[in-house]
């Protein structure tokens, strides 16, 4: 039986364009890993996509 990795992702920005960030939480059994980043001048769509791509 194969095990599953759960991926939670989100991205947001203030203004459009404006400063924004993205984050991803990877969950595998009892292990969690957070990955995140941001940009000074971006859009909400770019941050949402960044989270999905990195995750």
PDB file of N, CA, C and O in Angstrom:
ATOM      1  N   UNK A   1       0.835  -1.184   0.000  1.00  0.00           N
ATOM      2  CA  UNK A   1       0.000   0.000   0.000  1.00  0.00           C
ATOM      3  C   UNK A   1       0.877   1.243   0.000  1.00  0.00           C
ATOM      4  O   UNK A   1       1.832   1.323   0.773  1.00  0.00           O
ATOM      5  N   UNK A   2       0.575   2.197  -0.839  1.00  0.00           N
ATOM      6  CA  UNK A   2       1.386   3.405  -0.925  1.00  0.00           C
ATOM      7  C   UNK A   2       0.941   4.438   0.112  1.00  0.00           C
ATOM      8  O   UNK A   2      -0.236   4.520   0.466  1.00  0.00           O
ATOM      9  N   UNK A   3       1.896   5.213   0.584  1.00  0.00           N
ATOM     10  CA  UNK A   3       1.610   6.263   1.560  1.00  0.00           C
ATOM     11  C   UNK A   3       1.350   7.570   0.827  1.00  0.00           C
ATOM     12  O   UNK A   3       1.818   7.766  -0.295  1.00  0.00           O
ATOM     13  N   UNK A   4       0.606   8.457   1.464  1.00  0.00           N
ATOM     14  CA  UNK A   4       0.236   9.717   0.843  1.00  0.00           C
ATOM     15  C   UNK A   4       0.976  10.880   1.485  1.00  0.00           C
ATOM     16  O   UNK A   4       1.240  10.885   2.687  1.00  0.00           O
ATOM     17  N   UNK A   5       1.304  11.862   0.660  1.00  0.00           N
ATOM     18  CA  UNK A   5       1.841  13.131   1.126  1.00  0.00           C
ATOM     19  C   UNK A   5       0.734  14.160   0.966  1.00  0.00           C
ATOM     20  O   UNK A   5       0.169  14.301  -0.119  1.00  0.00           O
ATOM     21  N   UNK A   6       0.421  14.875   2.032  1.00  0.00           N
ATOM     22  CA  UNK A   6      -0.565  15.946   1.956  1.00  0.00           C
ATOM     23  C   UNK A   6       0.165  17.257   1.726  1.00  0.00           C
ATOM     24  O   UNK A   6       1.183  17.527   2.364  1.00  0.00           O
ATOM     25  N   UNK A   7      -0.358  18.081   0.807  1.00  0.00           N
ATOM     26  CA  UNK A   7       0.247  19.364   0.480  1.00  0.00           C
ATOM     27  C   UNK A   7      -0.799  20.453   0.660  1.00  0.00           C
ATOM     28  O   UNK A   7      -1.869  20.407   0.053  1.00  0.00           O
ATOM     29  N   UNK A   8      -0.482  21.433   1.500  1.00  0.00           N
ATOM     30  CA  UNK A   8      -1.334  22.600   1.706  1.00  0.00           C
ATOM     31  C   UNK A   8      -0.549  23.813   1.218  1.00  0.00           C
ATOM     32  O   UNK A   8       0.602  24.006   1.610  1.00  0.00           O
ATOM     33  N   UNK A   9      -1.163  24.632   0.363  1.00  0.00           N
ATOM     34  CA  UNK A   9      -0.442  25.784  -0.180  1.00  0.00           C
ATOM     35  C   UNK A   9      -1.341  27.019  -0.206  1.00  0.00           C
ATOM     36  O   UNK A   9      -2.564  26.913  -0.297  1.00  0.00           O
ATOM     37  N   UNK A  10      -0.709  28.193  -0.124  1.00  0.00           N
ATOM     38  CA  UNK A  10      -1.445  29.449  -0.202  1.00  0.00           C
ATOM     39  C   UNK A  10      -0.500  30.558  -0.614  1.00  0.00           C
ATOM     40  O   UNK A  10       0.706  30.500  -0.370  1.00  0.00           O
ATOM     41  N   UNK A  11      -1.071  31.563  -1.240  1.00  0.00           N
ATOM     42  CA  UNK A  11      -0.318  32.747  -1.618  1.00  0.00           C
ATOM     43  C   UNK A  11      -1.217  33.962  -1.529  1.00  0.00           C
ATOM     44  O   UNK A  11      -2.430  33.861  -1.713  1.00  0.00           O
ATOM     45  N   UNK A  12      -0.617  35.120  -1.246  1.00  0.00           N
ATOM     46  CA  UNK A  12      -1.398  36.346  -1.114  1.00  0.00           C
ATOM     47  C   UNK A  12      -0.500  37.558  -1.326  1.00  0.00           C
ATOM     48  O   UNK A  12       0.725  37.459  -1.269  1.00  0.00           O
ATOM     49  N   UNK A  13      -1.131  38.699  -1.570  1.00  0.00           N
ATOM     50  CA  UNK A  13      -0.376  39.941  -1.622  1.00  0.00           C
ATOM     51  C   UNK A  13      -1.264  41.087  -1.167  1.00  0.00           C
ATOM     52  O   UNK A  13      -2.491  40.988  -1.167  1.00  0.00           O
ATOM     53  N   UNK A  14      -0.607  42.184  -0.776  1.00  0.00           N
ATOM     54  CA  UNK A  14      -1.325  43.385  -0.369  1.00  0.00           C
ATOM     55  C   UNK A  14      -1.201  44.376  -1.513  1.00  0.00           C
ATOM     56  O   UNK A  14      -0.101  44.821  -1.843  1.00  0.00           O
ATOM     57  N   UNK A  15      -2.321  44.717  -2.113  1.00  0.00           N
ATOM     58  CA  UNK A  15      -2.289  45.510  -3.332  1.00  0.00           C
ATOM     59  C   UNK A  15      -2.102  44.576  -4.513  1.00  0.00           C
ATOM     60  O   UNK A  15      -1.800  43.395  -4.343  1.00  0.00           O
ATOM     61  N   UNK A  16      -2.282  45.108  -5.699  1.00  0.00           N
ATOM     62  CA  UNK A  16      -2.124  44.272  -6.894  1.00  0.00           C
ATOM     63  C   UNK A  16      -1.629  45.146  -8.044  1.00  0.00           C
ATOM     64  O   UNK A  16      -2.450  45.675  -8.794  1.00  0.00           O
ATOM     65  N   UNK A  17      -0.334  45.314  -8.206  1.00  0.00           N
ATOM     66  CA  UNK A  17       0.752  44.596  -7.512  1.00  0.00           C
ATOM     67  C   UNK A  17       1.087  45.215  -6.155  1.00  0.00           C
ATOM     68  O   UNK A  17       0.659  46.319  -5.818  1.00  0.00           O
ATOM     69  N   UNK A  18       1.865  44.458  -5.402  1.00  0.00           N
ATOM     70  CA  UNK A  18       2.318  44.885  -4.087  1.00  0.00           C
ATOM     71  C   UNK A  18       3.160  43.798  -3.452  1.00  0.00           C
ATOM     72  O   UNK A  18       3.481  42.801  -4.099  1.00  0.00           O
ATOM     73  N   UNK A  19       3.523  43.981  -2.183  1.00  0.00           N
ATOM     74  CA  UNK A  19       4.303  42.943  -1.502  1.00  0.00           C
ATOM     75  C   UNK A  19       3.449  41.701  -1.255  1.00  0.00           C
ATOM     76  O   UNK A  19       2.266  41.801  -0.933  1.00  0.00           O
ATOM     77  N   UNK A  20       4.064  40.537  -1.410  1.00  0.00           N
ATOM     78  CA  UNK A  20       3.296  39.308  -1.234  1.00  0.00           C
ATOM     79  C   UNK A  20       4.156  38.148  -0.773  1.00  0.00           C
ATOM     80  O   UNK A  20       5.383  38.233  -0.723  1.00  0.00           O
ATOM     81  N   UNK A  21       3.485  37.077  -0.442  1.00  0.00           N
ATOM     82  CA  UNK A  21       4.199  35.889   0.011  1.00  0.00           C
ATOM     83  C   UNK A  21       3.423  34.620  -0.301  1.00  0.00           C
ATOM     84  O   UNK A  21       2.247  34.653  -0.663  1.00  0.00           O
ATOM     85  N   UNK A  22       4.112  33.513  -0.151  1.00  0.00           N
ATOM     86  CA  UNK A  22       3.523  32.199  -0.400  1.00  0.00           C
ATOM     87  C   UNK A  22       4.068  31.222   0.635  1.00  0.00           C
ATOM     88  O   UNK A  22       5.141  31.429   1.203  1.00  0.00           O
ATOM     89  N   UNK A  23       3.313  30.160   0.866  1.00  0.00           N
ATOM     90  CA  UNK A  23       3.750  29.147   1.810  1.00  0.00           C
ATOM     91  C   UNK A  23       3.194  27.787   1.449  1.00  0.00           C
ATOM     92  O   UNK A  23       2.132  27.670   0.838  1.00  0.00           O
ATOM     93  N   UNK A  24       3.939  26.758   1.841  1.00  0.00           N
ATOM     94  CA  UNK A  24       3.538  25.372   1.581  1.00  0.00           C
ATOM     95  C   UNK A  24       3.818  24.557   2.840  1.00  0.00           C
ATOM     96  O   UNK A  24       4.857  24.718   3.480  1.00  0.00           O
ATOM     97  N   UNK A  25       2.887  23.691   3.181  1.00  0.00           N
ATOM     98  CA  UNK A  25       3.088  22.737   4.270  1.00  0.00           C
ATOM     99  C   UNK A  25       2.978  21.342   3.680  1.00  0.00           C
ATOM    100  O   UNK A  25       1.950  20.980   3.108  1.00  0.00           O
ATOM    101  N   UNK A  26       4.048  20.555   3.822  1.00  0.00           N
ATOM    102  CA  UNK A  26       4.071  19.160   3.375  1.00  0.00           C
ATOM    103  C   UNK A  26       3.932  18.265   4.597  1.00  0.00           C
ATOM    104  O   UNK A  26       4.652  18.442   5.580  1.00  0.00           O
ATOM    105  N   UNK A  27       3.017  17.310   4.544  1.00  0.00           N
ATOM    106  CA  UNK A  27       2.790  16.403   5.674  1.00  0.00           C
ATOM    107  C   UNK A  27       2.920  14.968   5.181  1.00  0.00           C
ATOM    108  O   UNK A  27       2.239  14.555   4.243  1.00  0.00           O
ATOM    109  N   UNK A  28       3.817  14.208   5.838  1.00  0.00           N
ATOM    110  CA  UNK A  28       4.041  12.800   5.512  1.00  0.00           C
ATOM    111  C   UNK A  28       4.155  12.035   6.818  1.00  0.00           C
ATOM    112  O   UNK A  28       5.120  12.217   7.560  1.00  0.00           O
ATOM    113  N   UNK A  29       3.189  11.187   7.105  1.00  0.00           N
ATOM    114  CA  UNK A  29       3.115  10.497   8.395  1.00  0.00           C
ATOM    115  C   UNK A  29       3.156  11.529   9.520  1.00  0.00           C
ATOM    116  O   UNK A  29       2.287  12.398   9.590  1.00  0.00           O
ATOM    117  N   UNK A  30       4.150  11.446  10.395  1.00  0.00           N
ATOM    118  CA  UNK A  30       4.272  12.393  11.510  1.00  0.00           C
ATOM    119  C   UNK A  30       5.273  13.502  11.218  1.00  0.00           C
ATOM    120  O   UNK A  30       5.637  14.250  12.125  1.00  0.00           O
ATOM    121  N   UNK A  31       5.724  13.626   9.979  1.00  0.00           N
ATOM    122  CA  UNK A  31       6.724  14.616   9.610  1.00  0.00           C
ATOM    123  C   UNK A  31       6.081  15.761   8.847  1.00  0.00           C
ATOM    124  O   UNK A  31       5.281  15.539   7.939  1.00  0.00           O
ATOM    125  N   UNK A  32       6.435  16.997   9.222  1.00  0.00           N
ATOM    126  CA  UNK A  32       5.945  18.187   8.528  1.00  0.00           C
ATOM    127  C   UNK A  32       7.130  19.032   8.075  1.00  0.00           C
ATOM    128  O   UNK A  32       8.143  19.123   8.770  1.00  0.00           O
ATOM    129  N   UNK A  33       6.993  19.650   6.900  1.00  0.00           N
ATOM    130  CA  UNK A  33       8.019  20.554   6.380  1.00  0.00           C
ATOM    131  C   UNK A  33       7.339  21.800   5.855  1.00  0.00           C
ATOM    132  O   UNK A  33       6.382  21.706   5.086  1.00  0.00           O
ATOM    133  N   UNK A  34       7.821  22.973   6.261  1.00  0.00           N
ATOM    134  CA  UNK A  34       7.300  24.254   5.790  1.00  0.00           C
ATOM    135  C   UNK A  34       8.264  24.851   4.776  1.00  0.00           C
ATOM    136  O   UNK A  34       9.478  24.844   4.981  1.00  0.00           O
ATOM    137  N   UNK A  35       7.721  25.362   3.689  1.00  0.00           N
ATOM    138  CA  UNK A  35       8.503  26.057   2.672  1.00  0.00           C
ATOM    139  C   UNK A  35       7.776  27.369   2.403  1.00  0.00           C
ATOM    140  O   UNK A  35       6.553  27.369   2.256  1.00  0.00           O
ATOM    141  N   UNK A  36       8.492  28.476   2.335  1.00  0.00           N
ATOM    142  CA  UNK A  36       7.830  29.766   2.139  1.00  0.00           C
ATOM    143  C   UNK A  36       8.776  30.769   1.495  1.00  0.00           C
ATOM    144  O   UNK A  36       9.991  30.575   1.463  1.00  0.00           O
ATOM    145  N   UNK A  37       8.192  31.842   0.984  1.00  0.00           N
ATOM    146  CA  UNK A  37       8.968  32.901   0.364  1.00  0.00           C
ATOM    147  C   UNK A  37       8.088  34.095   0.074  1.00  0.00           C
ATOM    148  O   UNK A  37       6.901  34.102   0.401  1.00  0.00           O
ATOM    149  N   UNK A  38       8.676  35.102  -0.539  1.00  0.00           N
ATOM    150  CA  UNK A  38       7.916  36.305  -0.843  1.00  0.00           C
ATOM    151  C   UNK A  38       8.654  37.204  -1.818  1.00  0.00           C
ATOM    152  O   UNK A  38       9.818  36.975  -2.143  1.00  0.00           O
ATOM    153  N   UNK A  39       7.958  38.225  -2.274  1.00  0.00           N
ATOM    154  CA  UNK A  39       8.515  39.215  -3.189  1.00  0.00           C
ATOM    155  C   UNK A  39       7.994  40.587  -2.809  1.00  0.00           C
ATOM    156  O   UNK A  39       6.900  40.714  -2.257  1.00  0.00           O
ATOM    157  N   UNK A  40       8.777  41.610  -3.104  1.00  0.00           N
ATOM    158  CA  UNK A  40       8.376  42.973  -2.775  1.00  0.00           C
ATOM    159  C   UNK A  40       7.321  43.525  -3.734  1.00  0.00           C
ATOM    160  O   UNK A  40       6.487  44.335  -3.329  1.00  0.00           O
ATOM    161  N   UNK A  41       7.346  43.105  -4.974  1.00  0.00           N
ATOM    162  CA  UNK A  41       6.412  43.608  -5.990  1.00  0.00           C
ATOM    163  C   UNK A  41       5.888  42.427  -6.791  1.00  0.00           C
ATOM    164  O   UNK A  41       6.598  41.882  -7.636  1.00  0.00           O
ATOM    165  N   UNK A  42       4.638  42.027  -6.528  1.00  0.00           N
ATOM    166  CA  UNK A  42       4.089  40.828  -7.157  1.00  0.00           C
ATOM    167  C   UNK A  42       2.574  40.929  -7.228  1.00  0.00           C
ATOM    168  O   UNK A  42       1.994  41.957  -6.877  1.00  0.00           O
ATOM    169  N   UNK A  43       1.939  39.858  -7.682  1.00  0.00           N
ATOM    170  CA  UNK A  43       0.478  39.788  -7.712  1.00  0.00           C
ATOM    171  C   UNK A  43       0.006  38.566  -6.932  1.00  0.00           C
ATOM    172  O   UNK A  43       0.787  37.654  -6.662  1.00  0.00           O
ATOM    173  N   UNK A  44      -1.258  38.553  -6.578  1.00  0.00           N
ATOM    174  CA  UNK A  44      -1.836  37.428  -5.857  1.00  0.00           C
ATOM    175  C   UNK A  44      -1.721  36.144  -6.677  1.00  0.00           C
ATOM    176  O   UNK A  44      -1.370  35.092  -6.141  1.00  0.00           O
ATOM    177  N   UNK A  45      -2.014  36.229  -7.969  1.00  0.00           N
ATOM    178  CA  UNK A  45      -1.937  35.033  -8.819  1.00  0.00           C
ATOM    179  C   UNK A  45      -0.534  34.455  -8.870  1.00  0.00           C
ATOM    180  O   UNK A  45      -0.366  33.236  -8.835  1.00  0.00           O
ATOM    181  N   UNK A  46       0.475  35.310  -8.952  1.00  0.00           N
ATOM    182  CA  UNK A  46       1.859  34.821  -8.977  1.00  0.00           C
ATOM    183  C   UNK A  46       2.208  34.098  -7.686  1.00  0.00           C
ATOM    184  O   UNK A  46       2.882  33.068  -7.719  1.00  0.00           O
ATOM    185  N   UNK A  47       1.764  34.616  -6.557  1.00  0.00           N
ATOM    186  CA  UNK A  47       2.080  33.982  -5.275  1.00  0.00           C
ATOM    187  C   UNK A  47       1.331  32.659  -5.117  1.00  0.00           C
ATOM    188  O   UNK A  47       1.893  31.692  -4.602  1.00  0.00           O
ATOM    189  N   UNK A  48       0.076  32.604  -5.549  1.00  0.00           N
ATOM    190  CA  UNK A  48      -0.673  31.339  -5.506  1.00  0.00           C
ATOM    191  C   UNK A  48       0.018  30.283  -6.376  1.00  0.00           C
ATOM    192  O   UNK A  48       0.159  29.132  -5.961  1.00  0.00           O
ATOM    193  N   UNK A  49       0.442  30.668  -7.567  1.00  0.00           N
ATOM    194  CA  UNK A  49       1.117  29.733  -8.471  1.00  0.00           C
ATOM    195  C   UNK A  49       2.475  29.308  -7.928  1.00  0.00           C
ATOM    196  O   UNK A  49       2.851  28.141  -8.045  1.00  0.00           O
ATOM    197  N   UNK A  50       3.215  30.242  -7.335  1.00  0.00           N
ATOM    198  CA  UNK A  50       4.517  29.898  -6.752  1.00  0.00           C
ATOM    199  C   UNK A  50       4.360  28.811  -5.693  1.00  0.00           C
ATOM    200  O   UNK A  50       5.133  27.853  -5.661  1.00  0.00           O
ATOM    201  N   UNK A  51       3.362  28.959  -4.833  1.00  0.00           N
ATOM    202  CA  UNK A  51       3.122  27.964  -3.786  1.00  0.00           C
ATOM    203  C   UNK A  51       2.808  26.602  -4.397  1.00  0.00           C
ATOM    204  O   UNK A  51       3.312  25.580  -3.931  1.00  0.00           O
ATOM    205  N   UNK A  52       1.987  26.585  -5.425  1.00  0.00           N
ATOM    206  CA  UNK A  52       1.622  25.308  -6.065  1.00  0.00           C
ATOM    207  C   UNK A  52       2.814  24.674  -6.774  1.00  0.00           C
ATOM    208  O   UNK A  52       2.983  23.456  -6.722  1.00  0.00           O
ATOM    209  N   UNK A  53       3.639  25.478  -7.433  1.00  0.00           N
ATOM    210  CA  UNK A  53       4.798  24.959  -8.166  1.00  0.00           C
ATOM    211  C   UNK A  53       5.853  24.409  -7.203  1.00  0.00           C
ATOM    212  O   UNK A  53       6.377  23.315  -7.413  1.00  0.00           O
ATOM    213  N   UNK A  54       6.159  25.157  -6.163  1.00  0.00           N
ATOM    214  CA  UNK A  54       7.195  24.732  -5.212  1.00  0.00           C
ATOM    215  C   UNK A  54       6.726  23.504  -4.428  1.00  0.00           C
ATOM    216  O   UNK A  54       7.508  22.596  -4.146  1.00  0.00           O
ATOM    217  N   UNK A  55       5.434  23.494  -4.081  1.00  0.00           N
ATOM    218  CA  UNK A  55       4.887  22.371  -3.312  1.00  0.00           C
ATOM    219  C   UNK A  55       4.836  21.137  -4.162  1.00  0.00           C
ATOM    220  O   UNK A  55       4.405  20.083  -3.695  1.00  0.00           O
TER     221      UNK A  55
END
